[in-house]
Amino acid sequence: MIMLLIFFTILKFIRNLKKEEMIFNKRNDIYMDISYVNIESKERVTERIIIKLYYDDVPRTCLNFYKFVEGFEVEEEDGKIKNLRYLNSTFHRIIKDFVIQGGDVVRHDGRGSISIYGKQFEDENFMYKHDRVGLLSMANHGPDTNGCQYFITLGKAEWLDGKHVVFGEVLGEYLDVIKRISMVETRGRDNRPTSMVSVVGCGFIKKSGKDEL
């Protein structure tokens, strides 16, 4: 309850998004280094995925994701600034052959949500379909309730079309990584991993090929 009050009821303002931030570098792909326990070796490993965002077609949704990779500041009631980002966030829900879901930067358990536009923001468009493995899409709990959570598809999921906004993809050479992650042991009806699956590094791949952040 205290955490919810801090993040939701005591947000006096979210720092203004500058106009130039809407023209963020469209050449930047995103990397995520993900730590998990490999189902075969039983050892904890860290593997990288590279994500391409559909900047031109879904700009508001991409900017939301981009800013949580970079780190997004909000002001708490006591005036302190809190930096929210995907670094150290977890994948709290993994369903084999369906999705891996993460991005809760508020509660880290799938119950929290916030966006750079406020608590939530509208569905931008449904231009892209959930027609293959590796698509990056917004998690929500109904129309126009997008926040910070996202999922990556593990196959076709056409029943999600028109309900969840696809805004990027995992590049093909990294699809085997998300397939390996999808094999981790889970428990319960909420398909929570039995061992932590977390983002231990994230940032941008510049045109030069060098990592940033």
C-alpha positions as CSV (number, residue, x, y, z in Angstrom):
1,M,0.0,0.0,0.0
2,I,2.8,2.4,0.9
3,M,4.6,1.7,-2.4
4,L,1.3,2.4,-4.3
5,L,0.9,5.7,-2.5
6,I,4.4,6.7,-3.3
7,F,4.1,6.0,-7.0
8,F,0.5,6.7,-7.8
9,T,-1.3,9.0,-5.4
10,I,1.7,11.2,-4.6
11,L,2.9,12.0,-8.1
12,K,2.6,15.8,-8.2
13,F,4.1,15.9,-11.7
14,I,6.0,13.9,-14.2
15,R,8.9,15.9,-15.7
16,N,7.9,17.5,-19.0
17,L,8.9,15.6,-22.1
18,K,10.8,17.9,-24.2
19,K,9.8,18.2,-27.8
20,E,13.1,17.0,-29.0
21,E,12.6,13.7,-27.1
22,M,9.9,12.9,-29.6
23,I,12.7,12.9,-32.2
24,F,14.8,10.4,-30.3
25,N,17.5,8.6,-32.3
26,K,15.6,6.2,-34.5
27,R,18.8,4.3,-35.3
28,N,19.2,3.0,-31.7
29,D,18.3,-0.6,-31.2
30,I,18.0,-1.7,-27.5
31,Y,19.9,-4.4,-25.7
32,M,18.8,-6.3,-22.7
33,D,21.1,-8.7,-20.7
34,I,18.9,-11.2,-19.0
35,S,19.9,-13.5,-16.1
36,Y,18.2,-16.8,-15.6
37,V,18.8,-20.4,-14.6
38,N,19.3,-22.6,-17.7
39,I,16.9,-25.6,-17.6
40,E,19.6,-28.0,-19.0
41,S,22.8,-26.9,-17.2
42,K,20.9,-25.8,-14.0
43,E,23.4,-22.9,-13.9
44,R,22.6,-19.2,-13.8
45,V,23.6,-17.6,-17.1
46,T,23.3,-14.2,-18.7
47,E,22.4,-13.8,-22.3
48,R,21.7,-10.8,-24.5
49,I,18.8,-9.9,-26.7
50,I,18.6,-7.0,-29.2
51,I,15.3,-5.3,-29.8
52,K,14.3,-3.2,-32.8
53,L,11.5,-0.7,-32.0
54,Y,8.9,0.4,-34.6
55,Y,9.7,4.1,-34.0
56,D,7.9,5.4,-37.1
57,D,4.7,3.5,-36.8
58,V,4.2,3.5,-33.0
59,P,6.2,6.5,-31.7
60,R,4.4,7.2,-28.4
61,T,4.6,3.6,-27.3
62,C,8.2,3.3,-28.4
63,L,9.1,6.5,-26.5
64,N,7.5,5.0,-23.3
65,F,9.7,1.9,-23.6
66,Y,12.8,3.8,-24.6
67,K,12.5,6.1,-21.6
68,F,12.3,3.2,-19.2
69,V,15.4,1.7,-20.7
70,E,17.1,5.0,-20.3
71,G,15.7,5.8,-16.8
72,F,12.7,8.0,-16.1
73,E,12.4,10.3,-13.1
74,V,9.3,11.0,-11.1
75,E,8.9,13.2,-8.1
76,E,7.6,11.7,-4.8
77,E,5.5,13.5,-2.3
78,D,8.5,14.4,-0.1
79,G,10.2,16.1,-3.1
80,K,12.7,13.2,-3.7
81,I,13.3,12.1,-7.2
82,K,12.8,8.4,-8.0
83,N,14.4,6.9,-11.1
84,L,12.4,4.2,-12.7
85,R,14.0,1.9,-15.3
86,Y,14.0,-1.6,-16.7
87,L,17.4,-2.3,-15.2
88,N,17.0,-4.9,-12.4
89,S,13.3,-5.5,-13.3
90,T,12.1,-9.0,-13.6
91,F,10.2,-11.3,-16.0
92,H,7.4,-12.3,-13.5
93,R,5.3,-14.4,-15.9
94,I,6.5,-17.0,-18.4
95,I,4.2,-19.3,-20.3
96,K,5.9,-21.8,-22.6
97,D,4.9,-21.3,-26.3
98,F,3.0,-18.1,-25.4
99,V,4.8,-15.2,-23.8
100,I,7.5,-14.0,-21.4
101,Q,6.2,-10.9,-19.5
102,G,8.1,-8.3,-17.6
103,G,8.6,-4.6,-17.1
104,D,7.0,-3.9,-13.7
105,V,9.2,-1.1,-12.5
106,V,6.9,-0.3,-9.6
107,R,6.2,-3.4,-7.6
108,H,8.4,-5.9,-9.6
109,D,5.7,-8.6,-9.3
110,G,3.3,-7.9,-12.1
111,R,0.9,-5.8,-10.1
112,G,2.5,-2.4,-10.7
113,S,2.1,0.0,-13.6
114,I,3.1,3.5,-14.6
115,S,3.9,5.2,-17.9
116,I,5.9,8.3,-18.9
117,Y,2.5,10.0,-19.7
118,G,0.9,9.3,-16.3
119,K,-0.4,6.2,-14.6
120,Q,-1.5,4.8,-18.0
121,F,-1.9,5.8,-21.6
122,E,-4.1,4.9,-24.6
123,D,-3.7,2.2,-27.2
124,E,-1.8,3.9,-30.0
125,N,-2.8,1.6,-32.9
126,F,-3.0,-2.0,-33.8
127,M,-1.0,-1.8,-37.0
128,Y,1.0,-4.9,-36.3
129,K,-0.3,-8.4,-35.5
130,H,0.9,-11.0,-33.1
131,D,1.8,-13.3,-36.0
132,R,5.2,-14.8,-35.0
133,V,7.7,-15.4,-32.3
134,G,9.7,-12.5,-30.9
135,L,7.3,-9.6,-31.1
136,L,7.3,-6.9,-28.4
137,S,3.9,-5.9,-27.2
138,M,2.3,-3.9,-24.4
139,A,0.7,-5.8,-21.5
140,N,-2.5,-4.2,-20.2
141,H,-5.7,-4.9,-18.2
142,G,-8.2,-3.6,-20.8
143,P,-8.5,-0.9,-23.4
144,D,-6.2,2.1,-23.0
145,T,-4.4,0.9,-19.9
146,N,-0.8,0.7,-21.1
147,G,1.9,1.3,-18.5
148,C,5.4,0.0,-18.2
149,Q,4.8,-3.8,-18.6
150,Y,5.4,-5.6,-21.9
151,F,5.7,-9.1,-23.2
152,I,7.5,-10.9,-25.9
153,T,5.6,-13.5,-28.0
154,L,6.8,-17.1,-28.2
155,G,4.6,-17.9,-31.2
156,K,1.5,-16.8,-33.0
157,A,-1.1,-15.3,-30.7
158,E,-3.8,-13.9,-33.0
159,W,-6.4,-13.6,-30.2
160,L,-4.3,-10.7,-28.9
161,D,-4.7,-8.7,-32.1
162,G,-6.7,-5.5,-31.6
163,K,-6.2,-5.7,-27.8
164,H,-2.4,-5.3,-27.3
165,V,-0.1,-2.9,-29.1
166,V,2.8,-4.5,-30.9
167,F,5.7,-2.0,-31.1
168,G,8.9,-3.9,-31.7
169,E,10.6,-7.2,-32.2
170,V,13.6,-9.2,-30.9
171,L,16.0,-9.5,-33.8
172,G,16.1,-13.0,-35.4
173,E,19.6,-14.1,-34.2
174,Y,18.4,-13.6,-30.6
175,L,15.2,-15.6,-30.8
176,D,16.9,-18.7,-29.5
177,V,17.7,-16.8,-26.3
178,I,14.1,-16.0,-25.5
179,K,13.2,-19.6,-26.3
180,R,15.7,-20.8,-23.8
181,I,14.4,-18.3,-21.2
182,S,10.9,-19.6,-21.9
183,M,11.9,-23.1,-20.7
184,V,12.6,-22.0,-17.1
185,E,10.7,-23.7,-14.4
186,T,7.5,-21.9,-13.2
187,R,4.9,-22.5,-10.6
188,G,1.3,-21.7,-9.8
189,R,-1.6,-20.4,-11.9
190,D,0.3,-17.1,-12.5
191,N,3.2,-19.0,-14.1
192,R,5.8,-17.3,-12.0
193,P,9.4,-18.5,-12.4
194,T,10.8,-20.5,-9.5
195,S,14.1,-18.7,-9.8
196,M,14.5,-15.0,-10.7
197,V,14.7,-14.0,-14.3
198,S,15.9,-10.4,-14.4
199,V,17.3,-7.7,-16.6
200,V,20.9,-7.1,-15.4
201,G,21.9,-4.8,-18.1
202,C,20.1,-2.6,-20.7
203,G,20.8,0.3,-23.0
204,F,21.1,1.4,-26.6
205,I,23.1,0.0,-29.5
206,K,24.4,3.1,-31.3
207,K,25.0,3.3,-35.0
208,S,28.7,2.6,-34.3
209,G,27.7,-0.7,-32.7
210,K,28.9,0.4,-29.2
211,D,26.7,0.0,-26.2
212,E,25.4,3.0,-24.3
213,L,24.3,2.9,-20.7
